[in-house]
Amino acid sequence: MGRANVTPAMRLLQIVAAFAALSLASLSLAAPARAATDIALWHAMSGELGRQLEKLASDFNASQPDYRVVPTYKGNYTETVTAAIFAFRSRSQPAIVQVNEVATATMTAAKGAIYPVFSMMRDMGEPFSLNDYLPAVSGYYTDAAGNLLSFPFNSSTPILYYNKTMFRDAGLDPNLPPKTWPELGAAAKRLRERGAVCGFTTSWPSWIHVENFSAFHNLPLATRANGFAGLDAELTISNPVVVKHVAQLAEWQKSKLFDYSGRGQSAEPRFQNGECGIFIGSSATRADIKANSKFEIGYGMMPYWPDVKDAPQNSIIGGATLWVLRDRPREEYKGVARFFAYLSQPGVQAAWHQNTGYLPITRAAFELTRAQGFYERNPGSAISFEEVTLHPPTENSKGIRLGSFVLIRGAIEDELEQAFSGRKSAQGALDSAVERGNKLLRQFERASPER
């Protein structure tokens, strides 16, 4: 067919329409959509964990157009908190800062500087129910009335690892981890008789042998509900059960059934390279242990003393949480609330749990992970969850809320080393730990604005 005739009037309409379209396009270029609000998140995660956190923030940013979480690595936990404190003084603080669990009392005392999570979620109109979160995790970060002060983020708990190859060689059942301390001692003896350098070792001495040991045996670490009920708490760790435990470790140390390997995570390589057949350490190191060990690994819960009435109770957590700081614009807090709601989604939380080895903070995330077959494909990965949810937390197994606890933990580990080396009796070492720890508690109490 030939071209249709175009009248002058029609041509004029085409030109006007084209000009209008061009004008609209120009207007849209001249007035871009409102920029997303940036939300600063200062954290202490390096390496692979840092990359996982960056991915978490990136995925949230891509899920909506209004807010952009900007993670910034600030060093270890102490360096990160210190940086936030200095920034607060110059009014350049982030909206969110990651703080380790033992600094909870210190953060709680800084009431003018923190925006409690339960208040913020309510003020910003973001749906939020504490019942969605695991009590053993969220309970660590609530106040005396049960209100959530900070947002649970990366939580771990101690579990038992063992070398199945060494168990077979020693005539031990490779599918049967020791459940009690007497069973562990017997297994360690068999391993030593078969030439193991040491029967078992552990990381984080105070966290495992005092803090979690007390919770798992439903024993108070301190008065006043482990400090949750008041700043005037006093340590109670020189009780007969903890003394008996430390004395047994010191006795086993003589024959290397137990071999003390130092503080922090210094013991972990000794298990990975096959020196020690049994290791108790953080559940969050499971992926690292699996990647660096050349043998089949077995997993179990922490041991307990069977003659202690309420054992086993439940373990407590380590790790860190996200605190919201005051004096940021309201629009940022809207974004923080949206981010925390996003983090709580079962799919998001399940992926974080599976990719990092940290505990899921909600039961829904655990159930989703199980439904996806992750626990079946990765034996031992559910033990940490089972251990912290073994029984509903009590006053003794909810967590710890003691001021200056980083320093107190150091004093406890000083004294444990005295006991393990034979320079002090278990009773003498723990008595000294109580004395030193209580002095630190009183100093914190005097300096607290709550007085």
HELIX and SHEET records of a PDB file:
HELIX    1   1 PRO A    8  ALA A   30  1                                  23    
HELIX    2   2 GLY A   47  SER A   63  1                                  17    
HELIX    3   3 TYR A   77  ARG A   89  1                                  13    
HELIX    4   4 GLU A  101  ALA A  103  5                                   3    
HELIX    5   5 THR A  104  ALA A  109  1                                   6    
HELIX    6   6 VAL A  117  ASP A  123  1                                   7    
HELIX    7   7 LEU A  130  ASP A  132  5                                   3    
HELIX    8   8 PRO A  135  SER A  138  1                                   4    
HELIX    9   9 GLY A  139  TYR A  141  5                                   3    
HELIX   10  10 LYS A  164  ASP A  169  1                                   6    
HELIX   11  11 TRP A  181  GLU A  193  1                                  13    
HELIX   12  12 PRO A  205  SER A  206  1                                   2    
HELIX   13  13 TRP A  207  ASN A  212  3                                   6    
HELIX   14  14 PHE A  213  PHE A  216  1                                   4    
HELIX   15  15 THR A  223  ASN A  226  1                                   4    
HELIX   16  16 PRO A  240  LYS A  254  1                                  15    
HELIX   17  17 GLU A  268  GLN A  272  1                                   5    
HELIX   18  18 SER A  283  THR A  285  5                                   3    
HELIX   19  19 ARG A  286  ASN A  292  1                                   7    
HELIX   20  20 ARG A  330  LEU A  343  1                                  14    
HELIX   21  21 PRO A  346  THR A  356  1                                  11    
HELIX   22  22 ARG A  363  ALA A  371  1                                   9    
HELIX   23  23 PHE A  374  ARG A  377  1                                   4    
HELIX   24  24 ILE A  383  VAL A  388  1                                   6    
HELIX   25  25 PHE A  405  PHE A  420  1                                  16    
HELIX   26  26 ALA A  426  ALA A  447  1                                  22    
SHEET    1   A 5 TYR A  67  TYR A  73  0                                        
SHEET    2   A 5 THR A  37  HIS A  43  1                                        
SHEET    3   A 5 ILE A  96  ASN A 100  1                                        
SHEET    4   A 5 GLY A 318  VAL A 324 -1                                        
SHEET    5   A 5 PHE A 151  SER A 156 -1                                        
SHEET    1   B 4 CYS A 198  THR A 202  0                                        
SHEET    2   B 4 CYS A 276  SER A 282  1                                        
SHEET    3   B 4 PRO A 158  ASN A 163 -1                                        
SHEET    4   B 4 ILE A 297  GLY A 300 -1                                        
END                                                                             
